[in-house]
Amino acid sequence: MGKHESMTEYEVVDVSVVEEVRTGPGDRRAANERRHADAPPAGGPLTGLRGFHPGWFGAVMGTAIIGVAASLNPGNAASLASTARAVGQTMTIVAFVLAIGLVIPYLGRFLVHGDAALADLHDPTTGALYATLPGGILVLAATFAAVGPTWFTASTVRTVVAWLDWFGIPLALGASVLFAFLLFMRSELVPEAVNGSWFIPPVVNIVVPLVLSPLVPGVSATSARELVFLSYGFWGMGFILYLVILTMLYQRLTLHALPHAGLAPSLWIGLGPVGVGALALLKMSAVGAPLFGPAAPSVALISKIAATTLWGFGAWWLLAAIALLVHYLRTGPLPYGVGWWGFTFPLGAFTVSTLALASAWTISAVEWVGAALFILLCLFWLVVVVGTVVTLASRRPTRSPLPTPQPAR
């Protein structure tokens, strides 16, 4: 590992595998202190909260995005329109139920086991996963904007989306700044600490335009300008951060050993910013058209071209991610972890952007690619759900140390 002195520790956290990369003797001492501190007292009624993983809201994101994709009727087959609508409504309900059920232990852990929650926040692997909370809230808002009109009036949909925005947007901004600040304050990190979960804070900021766009048609011209301005601002904030982290991760993957198999799903998260970023460009140009005046057609064309360019890179990333997944599977089974939900939302975001671009370009072949991606997304979701249920039912021991494996290559 060059001149860096490092230690890699693998733990089972409830039902998740976490890889922690620490450097120096001080960090080794902190790891040992955390291991002992995290051992729950026997018989406590809330002991399960201590090991509650900060990435569980990825399940909300991964479930809700299926509702968005289904609302677009992948394949554009008239005979399947009612089925697609039913699937979208069902997944929206499931996502909201998941969010309500998960937010209680999520917040309760901070109240009852604040030391464990803060330890995860400071960790370079698990810290970024706290952004799944605002990410889940914002994806719920985007899902309700897409599926809600099948149940409620436009006014009710805008009201619900606005309330979710009030909670999700400040948390998304705060999570991205806080995680970066904590990384900046660390004395040193080895390159192996960089992983795909670092994409989550940027991507939740890129989601912001998708949840502000539904509010634009129902407000004054002044408020519309403000919303469109904020949308482009958040898009730039999240996407430039994505490019910075993408450079770091690409260097880490090419110049160092691949992450342990437990982090394999995190490599798929790179699809998320590309898919959401492309979709946001299309949405912003559409809702901003009345503000752009004569330039609106030019903005729409530039946005469509830029979104297609991002989609092209996303297609490359998807193929690379599939190749890496095959490599990992050839070396052995992937250990189940909460991180498996990282397979779902990024692929879902890319699927939705594919379907949106198929409509924008009116290319039926691309529409069928989107339909194929939707089927793949549903298969991934089913596999992750089964893995989650089976692992929870088996009640694997918590905080059991694992032998340090060799990184895959």
C-alpha positions as CSV (number, residue, x, y, z in Angstrom):
1,M,0.0,0.0,0.0
2,G,2.9,2.3,-0.6
3,K,4.1,4.5,2.2
4,H,0.7,4.5,3.9
5,E,0.3,2.4,7.0
6,S,-3.2,1.1,7.0
7,M,-5.6,-1.5,8.5
8,T,-8.7,-2.9,6.9
9,E,-11.4,-4.1,9.2
10,Y,-14.5,-6.0,8.2
11,E,-17.6,-6.2,10.5
12,V,-21.1,-7.5,10.2
13,V,-23.4,-4.6,11.2
14,D,-26.8,-6.2,11.8
15,V,-27.3,-7.5,8.2
16,S,-24.6,-5.5,6.4
17,V,-20.9,-5.9,5.6
18,V,-18.9,-2.7,6.2
19,E,-15.4,-2.1,5.0
20,E,-13.5,0.4,7.1
21,V,-10.2,1.8,5.9
22,R,-8.3,3.6,8.6
23,T,-4.8,4.9,8.8
24,G,-2.2,5.3,11.6
25,P,-2.1,4.0,15.2
26,G,-4.6,6.6,16.4
27,D,-7.2,5.2,14.0
28,R,-6.4,1.7,15.0
29,R,-7.1,2.6,18.6
30,A,-10.4,4.3,17.6
31,A,-11.4,1.1,15.7
32,N,-10.8,-1.0,18.8
33,E,-12.7,1.5,21.0
34,R,-15.6,1.5,18.6
35,R,-15.8,-2.3,18.4
36,H,-16.1,-2.5,22.2
37,A,-18.4,0.5,22.5
38,D,-20.7,-1.0,19.9
39,A,-21.3,-4.2,21.7
40,P,-24.9,-3.8,22.9
41,P,-25.8,-4.4,26.5
42,A,-27.6,-7.7,27.0
43,G,-31.3,-7.5,27.5
44,G,-31.8,-3.8,26.5
45,P,-35.1,-3.2,24.8
46,L,-33.6,-1.0,22.1
47,T,-30.3,-2.8,21.5
48,G,-31.1,-3.4,17.9
49,L,-30.9,0.3,17.2
50,R,-27.1,0.4,17.9
51,G,-26.3,-1.6,14.8
52,F,-29.0,0.0,12.6
53,H,-27.3,0.8,9.3
54,P,-27.3,4.4,7.9
55,G,-27.9,3.1,4.4
56,W,-31.3,1.6,4.9
57,F,-33.1,4.5,3.2
58,G,-31.5,3.2,0.0
59,A,-34.4,0.7,0.1
60,V,-36.8,3.6,-0.1
61,M,-35.0,5.1,-3.0
62,G,-34.7,1.8,-4.8
63,T,-38.4,1.0,-4.4
64,A,-39.7,4.4,-5.2
65,I,-37.8,4.7,-8.5
66,I,-39.6,1.6,-9.8
67,G,-42.8,3.6,-9.3
68,V,-41.5,6.4,-11.4
69,A,-40.3,4.1,-14.2
70,A,-43.5,2.2,-14.2
71,S,-45.5,5.4,-14.5
72,L,-43.8,5.9,-17.9
73,N,-45.2,2.6,-19.2
74,P,-41.9,1.1,-20.4
75,G,-42.2,-0.2,-23.9
76,N,-45.1,2.2,-24.5
77,A,-47.4,-0.8,-25.1
78,A,-51.1,0.3,-24.8
79,S,-52.1,-3.2,-23.6
80,L,-49.7,-2.9,-20.7
81,A,-50.6,0.7,-19.7
82,S,-53.1,-0.3,-16.9
83,T,-50.6,-2.9,-15.5
84,A,-47.8,-0.3,-15.5
85,R,-50.0,2.1,-13.7
86,A,-50.9,-0.5,-11.1
87,V,-47.2,-1.3,-10.6
88,G,-46.3,2.3,-10.2
89,Q,-49.1,2.9,-7.6
90,T,-48.1,-0.2,-5.7
91,M,-44.4,0.6,-5.5
92,T,-45.2,4.2,-4.5
93,I,-47.3,2.9,-1.5
94,V,-44.6,0.4,-0.6
95,A,-41.9,3.1,-0.7
96,F,-43.9,5.4,1.6
97,V,-44.6,2.6,4.0
98,L,-40.9,1.7,4.1
99,A,-40.0,5.4,4.7
100,I,-42.4,5.6,7.6
101,G,-41.1,2.4,9.1
102,L,-37.4,3.2,8.7
103,V,-37.4,6.8,9.9
104,I,-38.3,5.8,13.4
105,P,-35.2,3.6,14.1
106,Y,-33.1,5.9,12.0
107,L,-33.8,8.9,14.2
108,G,-34.1,6.8,17.4
109,R,-30.5,5.6,16.9
110,F,-29.3,9.2,17.2
111,L,-31.3,9.6,20.4
112,V,-30.5,6.3,22.1
113,H,-27.1,5.4,20.6
114,G,-25.7,8.7,19.5
115,D,-22.1,7.5,19.9
116,A,-22.6,4.7,17.4
117,A,-24.5,7.0,15.0
118,L,-21.7,9.6,15.1
119,A,-19.0,6.9,14.6
120,D,-20.7,5.8,11.4
121,L,-21.0,9.5,10.3
122,H,-17.3,10.0,10.7
123,D,-16.4,6.8,8.9
124,P,-15.3,7.3,5.2
125,T,-17.4,4.3,4.1
126,T,-20.6,4.6,6.0
127,G,-20.7,8.4,6.4
128,A,-21.9,9.0,2.9
129,L,-24.8,6.7,3.4
130,Y,-26.5,9.1,5.7
131,A,-27.4,11.0,2.5
132,T,-29.9,8.2,1.7
133,L,-32.3,9.8,4.2
134,P,-32.7,13.1,2.3
135,G,-32.3,11.1,-0.9
136,G,-35.2,8.9,0.1
137,I,-37.4,11.9,0.9
138,L,-36.7,13.6,-2.4
139,V,-37.2,10.5,-4.4
140,L,-40.5,10.0,-2.7
141,A,-41.4,13.6,-3.7
142,A,-40.4,12.9,-7.3
143,T,-42.4,9.6,-7.3
144,F,-45.5,11.3,-5.9
145,A,-45.2,14.0,-8.6
146,A,-45.2,11.2,-11.2
147,V,-47.8,8.8,-9.7
148,G,-49.8,11.1,-7.4
149,P,-52.0,12.6,-10.3
150,T,-53.5,9.1,-10.7
151,W,-55.1,9.5,-7.2
152,F,-55.2,13.2,-6.4
153,T,-55.7,16.7,-7.9
154,A,-52.8,18.7,-9.2
155,S,-53.1,21.1,-6.2
156,T,-52.9,18.2,-3.7
157,V,-49.9,16.7,-5.5
158,R,-48.0,20.0,-5.5
159,T,-48.8,20.5,-1.7
160,V,-47.4,17.0,-0.8
161,V,-44.3,17.5,-3.0
162,A,-43.7,21.0,-1.5
163,W,-43.8,19.6,2.1
164,L,-41.4,16.8,1.2
165,D,-39.1,19.4,-0.4
166,W,-39.1,21.5,2.7
167,F,-37.6,18.5,4.6
168,G,-35.5,16.9,1.9
169,I,-33.7,19.8,0.3
170,P,-32.1,21.3,3.4
171,L,-31.1,17.8,4.5
172,A,-29.6,17.0,1.1
173,L,-27.5,20.2,1.1
174,G,-26.4,19.7,4.7
175,A,-25.5,16.0,4.2
176,S,-23.3,16.8,1.2
177,V,-21.5,19.7,2.9
178,L,-21.1,17.8,6.2
179,F,-19.7,14.6,4.7
180,A,-17.2,16.6,2.6
181,F,-16.2,18.6,5.7
182,L,-15.6,15.5,7.7
183,L,-13.4,14.1,4.9
184,F,-11.5,17.4,4.8
185,M,-10.8,17.3,8.5
186,R,-9.3,13.8,8.5
187,S,-5.5,13.9,8.7
188,E,-5.0,11.3,6.0
189,L,-6.9,8.8,4.0
190,V,-5.5,6.0,1.9
191,P,-6.7,5.8,-1.8
192,E,-8.6,2.6,-0.9
193,A,-11.0,4.6,1.2
194,V,-12.6,6.0,-1.9
195,N,-15.7,4.0,-2.9
196,G,-19.0,4.4,-4.8
197,S,-21.0,5.4,-1.8
198,W,-19.3,8.8,-2.0
199,F,-21.6,9.5,-5.1
200,I,-24.7,9.5,-2.8
201,P,-24.3,13.1,-1.4
202,P,-23.9,14.6,-4.9
203,V,-26.8,12.6,-6.4
204,V,-29.3,13.8,-3.8
205,N,-28.5,17.4,-4.9
206,I,-29.0,16.5,-8.5
207,V,-32.5,15.1,-7.5
208,V,-33.5,18.6,-6.3
209,P,-34.4,19.9,-9.8
210,L,-36.8,16.9,-10.2
211,V,-38.7,17.9,-7.1
212,L,-38.7,21.6,-7.8
213,S,-39.9,21.3,-11.4
214,P,-43.5,20.1,-10.4
215,L,-43.9,23.2,-8.4
216,V,-43.2,25.7,-11.2
217,P,-46.5,25.6,-13.1
218,G,-48.5,26.5,-10.1
219,V,-46.6,29.6,-8.8
220,S,-46.2,33.2,-9.9
221,A,-43.6,34.3,-12.5
222,T,-41.3,35.5,-9.9
223,S,-41.4,32.3,-7.9
224,A,-41.0,30.3,-11.1
225,R,-37.8,32.1,-11.9
226,E,-36.5,31.4,-8.3
227,L,-37.4,27.8,-8.6
228,V,-35.7,27.4,-12.0
229,F,-32.7,29.3,-10.7
230,L,-32.4,27.0,-7.7
231,S,-32.9,23.9,-9.9
232,Y,-29.9,24.8,-12.1
233,G,-27.9,25.7,-9.1
234,F,-28.4,22.4,-7.4
235,W,-27.8,20.6,-10.6
236,G,-24.4,22.2,-11.0
237,M,-23.6,21.7,-7.3
238,G,-24.3,17.9,-7.4
239,F,-23.0,17.2,-10.9
240,I,-19.6,18.9,-10.5
241,L,-19.2,17.1,-7.2
242,Y,-20.0,13.9,-9.0
243,L,-17.2,14.6,-11.6
244,V,-14.7,15.3,-8.8
245,I,-15.5,12.0,-7.1
246,L,-15.7,10.1,-10.4
247,T,-12.1,11.1,-11.1
248,M,-11.0,10.0,-7.6
249,L,-12.8,6.6,-8.0
250,Y,-11.5,6.0,-11.5
251,Q,-8.0,6.5,-10.2
252,R,-8.6,4.3,-7.2
253,L,-10.0,1.5,-9.5
254,T,-7.2,1.6,-12.0
255,L,-4.2,2.2,-9.7
256,H,-5.2,0.1,-6.7
257,A,-6.8,-3.2,-5.9
258,L,-10.5,-3.5,-6.4
259,P,-12.7,-3.0,-3.3
260,H,-13.8,-6.0,-1.3
261,A,-16.8,-7.9,-2.6
262,G,-18.9,-6.3,0.1
263,L,-18.5,-3.0,-1.6
264,A,-19.2,-4.3,-5.1
265,P,-22.8,-2.8,-5.2
266,S,-21.4,0.7,-4.5
267,L,-19.8,0.7,-8.0
268,W,-23.2,0.8,-9.5
269,I,-24.0,4.1,-7.7
270,G,-22.1,5.9,-10.4
271,L,-25.2,5.4,-12.7
272,G,-27.3,7.5,-10.4
273,P,-25.9,10.9,-11.0
274,V,-25.8,10.3,-14.8
275,G,-29.4,9.1,-14.9
276,V,-30.8,11.8,-12.6
277,G,-28.6,14.5,-14.2
278,A,-29.9,13.7,-17.7
279,L,-33.5,13.6,-16.6
280,A,-33.1,16.9,-14.7
281,L,-31.8,18.7,-17.8
282,L,-34.9,17.6,-19.7
283,K,-37.3,18.6,-16.9
284,M,-35.6,22.0,-16.3
285,S,-35.7,23.0,-20.0
286,A,-39.4,22.0,-20.1
287,V,-40.7,23.9,-17.0
288,G,-38.4,26.9,-17.8
289,A,-39.6,27.3,-21.3
290,P,-42.0,30.2,-20.5
291,L,-39.1,32.0,-18.8
292,F,-36.6,31.5,-21.6
293,G,-38.8,33.2,-24.2
294,P,-37.5,33.0,-27.8
295,A,-34.5,31.1,-26.5
296,A,-36.7,28.2,-25.2
297,P,-36.3,26.0,-28.3
298,S,-32.5,26.4,-28.2
299,V,-32.4,25.6,-24.5
300,A,-34.5,22.5,-25.1
301,L,-32.3,21.3,-27.9
302,I,-29.1,21.9,-26.0
303,S,-30.6,20.2,-22.9
304,K,-31.6,17.2,-25.0
305,I,-28.2,16.9,-26.6
306,A,-26.4,17.3,-23.2
307,A,-28.8,14.7,-21.6
308,T,-28.1,12.2,-24.4
309,T,-24.3,12.8,-23.9
310,L,-24.6,11.9,-20.3
311,W,-26.8,8.9,-21.2
312,G,-24.0,7.7,-23.4
313,F,-21.5,7.8,-20.5
314,G,-24.0,6.1,-18.4
315,A,-24.3,3.2,-20.9
316,W,-20.5,2.8,-20.7
317,W,-20.6,2.8,-16.9
318,L,-23.4,0.2,-16.9
319,L,-21.4,-2.2,-19.1
320,A,-18.3,-1.6,-16.9
321,A,-20.4,-2.2,-13.7
322,I,-21.8,-5.4,-15.2
323,A,-18.3,-6.7,-16.1
324,L,-17.1,-6.0,-12.6
325,L,-20.1,-7.7,-11.0
326,V,-19.4,-10.8,-13.2
327,H,-15.8,-10.7,-12.0
328,Y,-16.8,-10.5,-8.4
329,L,-19.3,-13.4,-8.8
330,R,-16.7,-15.6,-10.5
331,T,-14.4,-15.2,-7.4
332,G,-17.2,-16.1,-5.0
333,P,-20.7,-15.1,-3.8
334,L,-21.3,-11.5,-2.8
335,P,-21.8,-11.2,1.0
336,Y,-25.2,-9.7,1.7
337,G,-25.3,-6.2,3.0
338,V,-27.6,-3.1,3.1
339,G,-25.4,-1.9,0.3
340,W,-27.1,-4.3,-2.1
341,W,-29.8,-1.6,-2.4
342,G,-27.1,0.3,-4.3
343,F,-28.0,-2.0,-7.3
344,T,-31.6,-0.6,-7.5
345,F,-31.9,3.2,-7.5
346,P,-28.9,4.0,-9.8
347,L,-30.2,1.5,-12.4
348,G,-33.7,2.9,-11.9
349,A,-32.5,6.4,-12.5
350,F,-30.7,5.3,-15.7
351,T,-33.9,3.5,-16.8
352,V,-36.1,6.5,-16.3
353,S,-33.7,8.7,-18.2
354,T,-33.6,6.2,-21.0
355,L,-37.4,6.2,-21.3
356,A,-37.5,10.0,-21.1
357,L,-34.9,10.3,-23.9
358,A,-36.7,7.8,-26.0
359,S,-39.8,10.0,-25.8
360,A,-37.7,13.2,-26.5
361,W,-36.1,11.7,-29.6
362,T,-39.2,9.5,-30.6
363,I,-36.9,6.5,-31.2
364,S,-38.8,3.2,-30.6
365,A,-35.5,1.2,-30.3
366,V,-34.4,3.3,-27.3
367,E,-37.9,2.8,-25.8
368,W,-37.4,-0.9,-25.9
369,V,-33.9,-0.6,-24.4
370,G,-35.7,1.3,-21.6
371,A,-38.2,-1.5,-21.3
372,A,-35.4,-4.1,-21.0
373,L,-33.7,-2.0,-18.4
374,F,-37.0,-1.9,-16.5
375,I,-37.2,-5.7,-16.5
376,L,-33.6,-5.9,-15.2
377,L,-34.4,-3.3,-12.6
378,C,-37.3,-5.3,-11.3
379,L,-35.2,-8.5,-11.2
380,F,-32.5,-6.7,-9.2
381,W,-35.1,-5.4,-6.8
382,L,-36.6,-8.9,-6.3
383,V,-33.2,-10.4,-5.6
384,V,-32.3,-7.7,-3.1
385,V,-35.7,-8.0,-1.4
386,V,-35.3,-11.8,-1.1
387,G,-31.8,-11.4,0.2
388,T,-33.0,-8.8,2.7
389,V,-35.9,-10.9,4.0
390,V,-33.8,-14.1,4.2
391,T,-31.0,-12.4,6.1
392,L,-33.3,-10.6,8.5
393,A,-35.1,-13.9,9.1
394,S,-31.9,-15.7,9.9
395,R,-31.0,-13.1,12.5
396,R,-27.3,-13.3,11.9
397,P,-25.1,-12.3,14.9
398,T,-24.2,-8.6,15.1
399,R,-20.8,-7.1,15.4
400,S,-19.0,-10.4,14.7
401,P,-15.5,-9.8,13.5
402,L,-14.6,-11.3,10.2
403,P,-11.1,-12.3,9.1
404,T,-9.5,-9.7,6.8
405,P,-9.9,-11.0,3.2
406,Q,-7.6,-10.1,0.4
407,P,-9.1,-7.4,-2.0
408,A,-10.4,-8.8,-5.2
409,R,-8.5,-8.2,-8.5
